[in-house]
Amino acid sequence: MTAIEQTEAARPRGTRLPRRARRNQLLGAAQEVFVAQGYHSAAMDDIAERAGVSKPVLYQHFPGKLDLYLALLDQHCESLLLAVRTALASTSDNSLRVRATMDAYFAYVEDEGGAFRLVFESDLTNEPAVRERVDKVTFECAEAICEVIAEDTGLSKAESMLLASGLGGLAQVVARSWLHSDRSVPREQAVQLLTSLAWRGIAGFPLHGVEQH
């Protein structure tokens, strides 16, 4: 059950929940409010109301609005990194691996909770703690891709990291562009188009010590 689903299930005011369940419920409510209103326009009153709790209950779990936002950001940065790592590990066929990685970004932005907006389209990027987290997950996703490129091509770590950053950046920018274009191109087709573009580039680097797929 997602945090937002937990919010829906636990919304009636006054319901007693275990601490972890209450925290997840509050995070789900906060996500809805932050995605809809942005950080600056959102108020703790709005989040408490959305969760169906009193504001003191909200403050028992999160001392302030920024703490709540950062907790959400941590959660969704971790989700993105896990999705990328899972995609990379899903096959040893490099063309399919590229496709799986591209699809992971599309799935991430298409999630109905809109969590990607907190990571890639935040109105709080001038806040150092937010910028640090976004930069960190961008780097870690690129690093995961870099490990595969370096192992398969024999390129240096620095060279592999440049290519990996390019692939990761391409995936998230195009996935967001696709979403904002009202998904006029079906997701499967969009992923295949992007995969073809990326694979034609990365396949130009010969494999190192293994048979090319």
C-alpha positions, 0 to 999 in steps of 0.5 A: 500500500502506498503512502497516499493509499494509507492516507485514504484508508486512515483519513477519519479524524481521531483514528488511532494508528501505530506510529509508523502507520501514522507517519506514512499517512502524514507523508501521503497527505503531505505528498498530495498537498506539495504536489498540488500546491508546491512547497511555498504555497502549502501550509501545515494546516492544509496537510493536517486537514488532508490527513484528518489529524490535528496540527499538534499530531502533525508536529509530533512527527515532523517539527516543521514543513521543511522536515516533512518535505525532506522526509518525502524527498528522501523516500522518493529519491530512494525509490528512483535509485532502486528502480534504476538499479533494478532495471540494470540488474534485470538482464544481461542483454545490454540493449534490453538493459538500456530499455529497462532503464529508460522505462524505469524513468518513464514509470517513475514520472508516470506514477499517479502520485506525482512524486517526481515533481518533488525531485525534478520540479521542486520550487525549493531547489534553492534550499541547500538540503533539497539541492543536496538530495537531488544532486545525490540521487542524480549522481547515484543513478549515474554511478549505477549506470556507470558501473555497467558501462565501465565493466562492459566497455573497459572505458575509464571511470571518468569516461563511463561516468560522462556517458552514464550522466548523459543516459540518465539525464536523457531519460529523465528529461525526455520522460518528463517532456513526454508526460507534459505532452499529455502522453500523446505517444503511448508509453511503450512507443515512447520508451522504444523511441528513446531506447533506439536513440540511446542504444545507437549511441552506446552500442558504438563503444565495443564491449570489453572481453564479452560477446556483444549483444 
